[in-house]
Amino acid sequence: MTTLSDIGVAAAINISTALLFFVAFAILRLQPWNDRVYFPKWYLKGLRTDPVHGRALVSKFINLDWRAYLSFLNWMPEALRMPEPELIDHAGLDSVVYLRIYLIGLKIFIPIAFLAWIVLVPVNWTSTGLEGSQIKNITSSNIDKLSVSNVHRGSERFWGHIVMAYAFTFWTCYVLLKEYGKVATMRLGFLAAEKRRPDQFTVLVRNIPPDPDESVSELVEHFFLVNHPDHYLTHQVVYDANKLAKLVEKKKKFKNWLVYYQNKLERTSKRPEIKTGFLGLWGKKVDAIDHHITEIDKLSKEIVEERENVTNDPKAIMPAAFVSFKTRWAAAVCAQTQQTRNPTLWLTEWAPEPRDVYWRNLPIPYVSLTVRRLIIAVTFFFLTFFFMIPIAFVQTLASLDGIQKAAPWLKPLVDIPFIKSFIQGFLPGIVLKLFLIFLPTILMIMSKFEGFGSISSLERRSASRYYLFNFVNIFLGNILTGTAFQQLSSFIHQPADQYPVTIGTAIPLKASFFITYIMVDGWASIAAEVLMLKPLIVYHLKNFFLVKTEKDREEAMDPGSIGFNTGEPRIQLYFLLGLVYAAVTPAVLPFITVFFGLAYLVFRHQIINVYNQEYESGAAFWPDVHFRIVMALIVSQIVLMGLLTTKKAASSTPFLIVLPILTIWFHRYCKGRFESAFVKFPLQEAMMKDTLERATEPNLNLKGYLQNAYVHPVFKDSMDDDDDEEDRLSIDLETESVTVRTKRQSRRNTPLPSKNNDASSPSLSDGIGNHPEP
């Protein structure tokens, strides 16, 4: 059983580790050769120059100004200095709203922690429930005297916990209500003030029905010219270009190596040679430059051939398309309405922004998505529930008894007080953290298999699964392993009617494990986040061995995005632990509050200087965040009801039944009041934006702006790399949207000239001049 001294040792270790990380970070970030690692965002924006150039040899690697080391914590106030509107311009709304999740944690838990320690801690500490003889099979420690377990069964003191549960619920709901409204307002304001983007005019159309008389492209154009005659502008069908993408990527690598060898030739005046075998370790030795030129020419021919196959093979054209309109208003109407009497055909949704499109999944047939998601649902079920077995096994080995049984010869070492405190207060959290290290990658692979068409939807799906996994395995799993497994011998030697009492009492007694987990996963991991040890090592290894061109250097220093699919579920776990243990074991709350404060500071610094968000969804993830916090609140209420039931507080327990009902009603109210702002775009806002754009830019060539916005990137890359104008023209013809006359006599003709008589599509000026009132 973890004691207060064990918690103290674990806290001392984690605080020392965090301080060590901060000092190391302060030293490393001042070194000129690490500048691209700790400030990559400014380099990618072109606002920072390399401090290595123009310095003496030693100064290129070591900062010799000793005064710079005195203010090693100055990055903290710098991280807080940038105001929120400027931060939105700098990093985007997604990043700013992500930071607000940490702020919500502080807003919720600082007042809750204050109330709990003022009211509940004295109530629990002055009781003597754990000293009685009612529950002899559960061992306890000093920290458990701060929990509800120390209150006598049937005591009137439980009224204090009930009143506090109401206070905690109302305060949490109040904060969530204010924050939901604030974020919704921020989102609408951001979308209204945002510059022109292709996704504002474009919808993604899925499940286009097959037609024996017309191609997919002709069918799409005919459908929208008939049903949206005054607004349709252009479209781009979706190709299955995954094989072409691999060829283009391979050609890029060869061109990069060619630049490297050409630069090497200029430096040394000696033509470089390589071996053609595996990884250049064996095989025939050839001239490196000639070899790469030959391979690039060969790949160029393969790319041209594959590109022709993709554009000319009807099987390579998927029943999906990006359809663009002349106005945002028209796109909003199309994206938010049903197109035909059959609700399973011509499905429309807002197109993700071009950076957000996950092109590999667009060729997946729509009819197969349901089967794929069923397969993944079953797989995830087994992954989640069978993962409990290795977690329970590893957690057992991480205990004193497990170590002594597995390695009896370590008993003298384990009996040392410091080692014993380290094992009980620190090791279980470390083991669990290491055991879950590959889980986000597995969940992202599963989300990709499901077929989501945007990176943001992939991350949101992966985040929801990660949270559910954490809830089952980290929260419920550790409670169960801490009661059913560790107390198995106790269960055998007690009456059956004592089982609920034992389980109910053991739930708050697991608070000590979660405190150590918060310190390991929260405090130490957040401190390690700012140190960026892995990106630092990877960058210097790549820079030394792999970087051949300046483009390589930019790719090596690119840290990626903030990682919503891993960061947000971790935050939600702390919301769950804080809300569940607020009325049960208030000793958890200070540790959670420290986590939220430290994480907000660190990630604000990272968002300003490091992470470069690869897409912008306008905080579309916020409804999921709100829902998971509400669910954590409901779980905390149910847990407290169960605990009071086992404590024979039957007269007071019914007063808690109202709380889940009120919380569910609160969630439904917020959902009806705010959620539409995150899934729909108001027609009024769209009309205002269109009107303003027509007034300020009357000659805008919108068709030229949207023409190739949703062309598959490999077509753009292959056009950029290819000097053959005929190939370039063939792609332009494929992406050009011209009107057609339907080949099916059963339907009326399109109302505009056809390509059969050499007519062109309607012009932008025609569309802008005939804009209808909504």
JORASUL-V905938 format. One record per pair of residues at least 6 apart in sequence whose C-alpha atoms are under 7 Angstrom apart, sorted by the first residue. I is the first residue (numbers start at 1). GAP is how many residues later the second one is. D is the distance in Angstrom with one decimal. If there is no record, write none. Layout:
i | gap | d
I | GAP | D
I | GAP | D
//
This chain:
i | gap | d
1 | 138 | 6.8
1 | 139 | 6.6
1 | 140 | 6.8
2 | 139 | 6.8
2 | 422 | 5.9
2 | 423 | 6.4
2 | 510 | 6.3
3 | 138 | 5.2
3 | 139 | 6.2
3 | 140 | 6.5
4 | 138 | 6.1
4 | 139 | 5.7
6 | 415 | 4.5
6 | 416 | 6.9
6 | 418 | 6.6
6 | 419 | 5.1
7 | 418 | 5.6
7 | 509 | 6.9
9 | 412 | 6.4
9 | 413 | 6.8
10 | 412 | 6.5
10 | 415 | 5.3
10 | 416 | 5.5
10 | 506 | 6.7
11 | 508 | 6.9
14 | 505 | 6.3
14 | 506 | 6.7
14 | 509 | 6.7
14 | 510 | 5.7
17 | 507 | 6.4
18 | 505 | 6.8
18 | 506 | 5.4
18 | 509 | 5.1
21 | 506 | 6.0
21 | 507 | 6.1
21 | 510 | 6.1
22 | 505 | 6.7
22 | 509 | 7.0
23 | 49 | 6.8
25 | 505 | 7.0
25 | 506 | 4.9
26 | 46 | 5.0
26 | 47 | 7.0
27 | 42 | 6.9
28 | 6 | 6.7
29 | 6 | 6.4
29 | 9 | 6.1
30 | 33 | 6.3
31 | 30 | 6.1
31 | 31 | 5.2
31 | 32 | 5.3
32 | 19 | 5.7
32 | 20 | 5.7
32 | 28 | 5.8
32 | 29 | 5.7
32 | 30 | 6.6
32 | 31 | 6.7
33 | 19 | 6.5
33 | 27 | 6.4
33 | 28 | 5.4
36 | 521 | 6.2
37 | 499 | 6.1
37 | 520 | 5.9
38 | 571 | 6.9
38 | 572 | 6.2
39 | 570 | 4.9
39 | 571 | 5.5
40 | 517 | 6.3
40 | 518 | 6.5
40 | 569 | 6.6
40 | 570 | 5.4
41 | 568 | 5.4
41 | 569 | 5.1
41 | 570 | 6.4
41 | 571 | 6.1
42 | 6 | 5.4
42 | 567 | 6.6
43 | 6 | 6.9
52 | 8 | 4.8
76 | 525 | 6.8
79 | 522 | 6.8
79 | 525 | 5.8
79 | 526 | 4.7
87 | 9 | 6.9
88 | 8 | 6.2
91 | 516 | 6.8
91 | 517 | 6.9
92 | 524 | 6.8
93 | 525 | 5.7
93 | 526 | 6.2
94 | 522 | 6.3
94 | 523 | 6.6
94 | 524 | 5.8
94 | 525 | 4.8
95 | 512 | 6.9
97 | 522 | 6.4
99 | 501 | 6.3
99 | 505 | 6.9
102 | 494 | 5.4
102 | 498 | 5.5
103 | 497 | 6.9
105 | 491 | 6.0
106 | 487 | 6.2
106 | 490 | 6.1
106 | 491 | 6.7
108 | 64 | 5.8
108 | 67 | 6.8
109 | 480 | 7.0
109 | 484 | 6.2
110 | 483 | 6.5
112 | 56 | 6.3
113 | 473 | 7.0
113 | 476 | 5.6
113 | 477 | 6.7
116 | 466 | 6.9
116 | 470 | 5.9
117 | 469 | 6.6
120 | 40 | 6.9
120 | 41 | 6.8
121 | 25 | 5.6
121 | 465 | 6.8
123 | 34 | 6.9
124 | 21 | 6.4
124 | 22 | 5.3
124 | 23 | 5.8
124 | 24 | 5.9
124 | 26 | 5.8
124 | 27 | 5.9
125 | 20 | 5.4
125 | 21 | 5.2
127 | 23 | 5.8
127 | 24 | 5.3
127 | 25 | 7.0
128 | 22 | 5.7
128 | 23 | 6.4
128 | 24 | 6.8
129 | 20 | 6.8
129 | 21 | 4.3
129 | 22 | 4.8
129 | 23 | 4.4
130 | 19 | 6.8
130 | 20 | 5.0
137 | 353 | 5.5
144 | 6 | 7.0
144 | 365 | 6.0
146 | 439 | 6.3
146 | 441 | 6.8
147 | 361 | 6.5
147 | 437 | 5.6
147 | 438 | 4.2
147 | 439 | 6.8
148 | 436 | 5.2
148 | 437 | 6.4
149 | 356 | 5.7
149 | 359 | 6.6
153 | 494 | 4.4
153 | 495 | 5.6
153 | 496 | 6.9
154 | 493 | 6.0
154 | 494 | 4.9
154 | 495 | 4.7
159 | 493 | 6.8
161 | 422 | 5.9
162 | 494 | 6.9
164 | 419 | 6.8
165 | 418 | 6.3
177 | 493 | 7.0
181 | 493 | 6.8
184 | 490 | 6.5
184 | 493 | 6.2
187 | 431 | 5.8
187 | 432 | 6.6
192 | 493 | 6.7
192 | 497 | 7.0
198 | 155 | 6.7
198 | 508 | 6.1
198 | 511 | 6.5
199 | 152 | 5.5
199 | 153 | 6.0
199 | 154 | 4.9
200 | 128 | 5.7
201 | 123 | 5.4
201 | 124 | 5.4
201 | 126 | 6.1
201 | 127 | 5.0
201 | 130 | 5.3
202 | 120 | 6.5
202 | 121 | 5.5
202 | 122 | 4.2
202 | 123 | 6.3
202 | 129 | 5.9
202 | 148 | 6.8
202 | 149 | 5.7
203 | 119 | 5.8
203 | 120 | 5.4
203 | 121 | 6.5
203 | 128 | 6.5
203 | 132 | 5.9
203 | 145 | 6.3
203 | 146 | 5.6
203 | 147 | 4.6
203 | 148 | 4.5
204 | 117 | 6.0
204 | 118 | 4.7
204 | 119 | 6.4
204 | 144 | 5.6
204 | 145 | 5.4
204 | 146 | 6.0
204 | 147 | 4.8
205 | 115 | 5.4
205 | 116 | 5.3
205 | 117 | 6.2
205 | 141 | 6.0
205 | 142 | 5.5
205 | 143 | 4.6
205 | 144 | 6.7
206 | 113 | 6.5
206 | 114 | 4.6
206 | 115 | 6.9
206 | 140 | 5.9
206 | 141 | 5.1
206 | 142 | 6.5
206 | 160 | 7.0
207 | 112 | 5.7
207 | 113 | 6.3
207 | 138 | 5.4
207 | 139 | 5.6
207 | 140 | 6.2
207 | 159 | 5.9
208 | 111 | 4.8
208 | 112 | 6.0
208 | 137 | 6.1
208 | 138 | 5.2
209 | 136 | 6.5
213 | 530 | 6.1
213 | 531 | 6.5
214 | 529 | 6.7
216 | 103 | 6.5
217 | 20 | 6.1
218 | 522 | 6.6
221 | 518 | 6.7
222 | 518 | 6.7
222 | 520 | 6.6
222 | 528 | 6.3
224 | 8 | 6.2
225 | 7 | 6.2
225 | 525 | 6.3
226 | 524 | 6.0
230 | 537 | 6.3
231 | 94 | 5.5
231 | 95 | 5.3
231 | 99 | 6.1
231 | 536 | 6.3
232 | 92 | 6.6
232 | 93 | 4.7
232 | 94 | 6.3
233 | 91 | 5.7
233 | 92 | 4.7
233 | 93 | 5.5
233 | 470 | 6.8
234 | 89 | 6.1
234 | 90 | 5.3
234 | 91 | 6.8
234 | 473 | 6.9
234 | 503 | 5.2
235 | 86 | 6.7
235 | 87 | 5.5
235 | 88 | 4.2
235 | 89 | 5.7
235 | 502 | 6.1
236 | 85 | 5.6
236 | 86 | 5.2
236 | 87 | 6.5
236 | 474 | 6.6
236 | 475 | 6.6
236 | 499 | 6.1
237 | 80 | 7.0
237 | 83 | 6.2
237 | 84 | 4.1
237 | 85 | 6.3
238 | 79 | 6.1
238 | 80 | 5.5
238 | 82 | 5.6
238 | 83 | 5.3
238 | 125 | 7.0
239 | 71 | 6.9
239 | 77 | 5.6
239 | 78 | 4.7
239 | 79 | 5.8
239 | 124 | 6.6
240 | 76 | 5.1
240 | 77 | 6.3
240 | 78 | 6.7
240 | 123 | 5.1
241 | 69 | 6.6
242 | 118 | 6.3
244 | 59 | 6.5
244 | 62 | 6.2
244 | 63 | 6.8
244 | 470 | 6.9
245 | 469 | 5.5
247 | 52 | 6.9
247 | 56 | 6.4
248 | 55 | 7.0
248 | 466 | 6.5
248 | 470 | 6.7
251 | 45 | 6.1
251 | 48 | 6.2
254 | 38 | 6.2
254 | 42 | 6.5
255 | 41 | 7.0
258 | 31 | 6.1
258 | 34 | 5.9
260 | 288 | 4.9
260 | 289 | 6.4
261 | 11 | 6.6
261 | 27 | 6.9
261 | 28 | 6.3
262 | 27 | 6.9
265 | 6 | 5.5
265 | 7 | 6.7
272 | 15 | 6.2
272 | 16 | 5.6
273 | 12 | 6.5
273 | 13 | 5.5
273 | 14 | 4.5
273 | 15 | 4.7
274 | 6 | 6.3
274 | 11 | 5.5
274 | 12 | 5.7
274 | 13 | 6.5
274 | 14 | 5.4
275 | 6 | 6.5
275 | 7 | 5.7
275 | 8 | 5.2
275 | 9 | 5.3
275 | 10 | 4.3
275 | 11 | 6.3
276 | 6 | 6.9
276 | 7 | 5.2
276 | 8 | 5.6
276 | 9 | 6.5
277 | 6 | 4.3
310 | 6 | 5.4
318 | 45 | 5.8
322 | 388 | 6.8
325 | 6 | 5.8
326 | 438 | 7.0
326 | 441 | 6.1
326 | 442 | 7.0
327 | 363 | 6.2
328 | 358 | 5.4
328 | 362 | 6.4
329 | 354 | 5.8
329 | 357 | 4.9
329 | 358 | 5.5
332 | 349 | 6.4
332 | 351 | 6.7
334 | 14 | 6.9
335 | 13 | 5.2
335 | 14 | 4.7
335 | 15 | 5.5
336 | 13 | 6.9
339 | 7 | 6.3
352 | 102 | 6.4
354 | 355 | 6.9
354 | 356 | 6.3
355 | 259 | 6.8
355 | 260 | 5.7
356 | 98 | 5.3
356 | 99 | 5.3
356 | 100 | 6.6
356 | 259 | 5.2
357 | 96 | 6.1
357 | 97 | 4.4
357 | 98 | 6.2
358 | 95 | 5.1
358 | 96 | 4.6
358 | 97 | 5.6
359 | 94 | 6.9
361 | 90 | 5.2
361 | 91 | 6.4
361 | 92 | 5.5
362 | 91 | 5.7
364 | 87 | 6.7
369 | 81 | 6.3
369 | 82 | 6.2
372 | 77 | 6.9
372 | 78 | 5.2
373 | 77 | 5.1
376 | 70 | 6.4
376 | 74 | 6.9
384 | 85 | 5.8
388 | 85 | 5.9
388 | 89 | 6.2
392 | 89 | 6.0
395 | 33 | 6.0
396 | 6 | 5.4
397 | 6 | 5.6
398 | 29 | 6.3
398 | 30 | 5.5
399 | 24 | 6.8
399 | 25 | 6.4
404 | 6 | 6.6
404 | 7 | 5.8
414 | 6 | 5.5
425 | 91 | 5.8
426 | 90 | 6.0
429 | 87 | 6.2
429 | 88 | 4.6
429 | 91 | 6.0
430 | 90 | 6.5
433 | 88 | 6.8
440 | 126 | 6.4
443 | 19 | 5.6
444 | 18 | 5.5
447 | 11 | 5.8
447 | 14 | 6.5
447 | 15 | 6.0
448 | 10 | 6.6
452 | 6 | 6.0
459 | 105 | 6.4
459 | 106 | 4.7
460 | 105 | 6.2
460 | 161 | 6.7
462 | 103 | 5.6
463 | 102 | 4.2
463 | 103 | 6.3
463 | 105 | 6.8
463 | 106 | 5.7
466 | 103 | 6.0
467 | 102 | 4.7
470 | 103 | 6.9
479 | 28 | 6.1
479 | 31 | 6.4
482 | 28 | 6.8
483 | 20 | 6.1
483 | 23 | 6.0
491 | 8 | 6.8
500 | 146 | 6.3
501 | 145 | 5.1
504 | 138 | 7.0
504 | 139 | 5.2
504 | 142 | 5.9
508 | 76 | 6.1
508 | 77 | 6.2
511 | 74 | 6.8
511 | 77 | 6.8
515 | 73 | 6.0
515 | 76 | 6.9
518 | 73 | 6.9
518 | 74 | 7.0
522 | 73 | 5.7
523 | 72 | 5.9
526 | 73 | 6.1
530 | 72 | 6.2
539 | 17 | 5.5
539 | 18 | 5.9
542 | 14 | 6.4
543 | 10 | 6.6
547 | 6 | 5.8
559 | 51 | 6.8
559 | 52 | 6.0
560 | 51 | 5.9
560 | 52 | 5.8
560 | 53 | 6.9
561 | 50 | 5.0
561 | 51 | 5.1
561 | 52 | 4.5
561 | 53 | 6.2
562 | 49 | 5.8
562 | 51 | 6.8
572 | 56 | 6.9
572 | 57 | 6.8
574 | 18 | 6.7
575 | 54 | 6.6
575 | 57 | 6.9
576 | 56 | 4.8
578 | 10 | 6.8
578 | 11 | 5.9
578 | 14 | 6.6
579 | 53 | 6.8
579 | 54 | 6.0
579 | 57 | 5.8
580 | 55 | 6.9
580 | 56 | 4.0
581 | 7 | 6.7
582 | 7 | 6.6
620 | 58 | 5.4
623 | 52 | 6.4
630 | 37 | 7.0
634 | 26 | 5.5
634 | 29 | 6.9
637 | 22 | 6.9
637 | 23 | 6.6
641 | 12 | 6.0
641 | 15 | 6.5
644 | 9 | 6.2
645 | 8 | 6.7
701 | 63 | 6.6
702 | 62 | 6.6
703 | 61 | 6.6
708 | 27 | 6.9
719 | 9 | 5.8
738 | 17 | 6.3
738 | 22 | 5.8
738 | 23 | 5.0
739 | 13 | 6.9
739 | 14 | 6.5
739 | 15 | 5.0
739 | 16 | 5.9
739 | 21 | 6.7
739 | 22 | 5.5
740 | 14 | 4.2
740 | 15 | 5.4
741 | 8 | 5.7
741 | 9 | 5.7
741 | 13 | 5.2
742 | 7 | 5.7
742 | 8 | 6.7
753 | 6 | 5.6
//
